[in-house]
Amino acid sequence: MKVIKEKHPLVMRWTHWVNFPILTIMIWSGMLIYWANDEYSITLFGHTYVRFFPDWYYEWLHIPQRLAEGMAFHFLFMWFFALNGFFYVLYTIISGEWRQLVPNKHSFKEAWQVVLHDLHIRKMAPPQDKYNAAQRIAYTAIIIMGFGSLITGLAIYKPVQFNWLCWLCGGYHLARIWHFVLTIGYVLFFLVHIVQVILAGWNNFRSVISGFEVVNEQPKPVIESNTNEDEKA
């Protein structure tokens, strides 16, 4: 028997979908800023082996260096990114949703079982409540990454005014590296997230839009009453 059940509240869905275009704009504008000073590479003994990003990448996108435009978009949408993230965390704390999101002592062991199940190596699916162990770890990690982006971003944005913050990040240059690494982390998370959504199927994706999911429930067995036998006795 198919039953419709509520899965994701409106606030969770709202912050999820708002964050997607905001983060996309943040990454795009951040790339415009990075292109103005493309210095990250793996160089040994004067020879560069890997560059982020190679020349063919710039030629393929046909986008010139636009530092002023990138900074304008980045510094504007960072406030929306921060407010949306703050509102999301505040809601999870007040509503108690954090209990279903934060990993527990069994999560890391069960997360490996989730990976094996997704790779079709393990047949039996690991235990899952609203989120499985891998999702708990991933969603908690993305919140920590968002906080890290804000801290390192402020250290880069105002290294003099927030000199103590810049110092905590290891200096301006290291803060910029951490900020860049976190951006790569977002892209990887996004790719894995999309694959997981496809594997989970339409029902799971629909629940993130509507807030409800369709589940199959076994009908409860009907217990016959012994009233007539009791009356005869």
Secondary structure, DSSP 8 states (H G I E B T S, - for coil): -EEEEE-S-HHHHHHHHHHHHHHHHHHHHHHHHHHTT---EEEETTEEEEESS-HHHHHHHT----HHHHHHHHHHHHHHHHHHHHHHHHHHHHHSTHHHHS--TTHHHHHHHHHHHHTTS--S----SSS-HHHHHHHHHHHHHHHHHHHHHHHHH-TTTTHHHHHHTTSHHHHHHHHHHHHHHHHHHHHHHHHHHHHH-HHHHHHHHHSEEEEE----------HHHHHH-
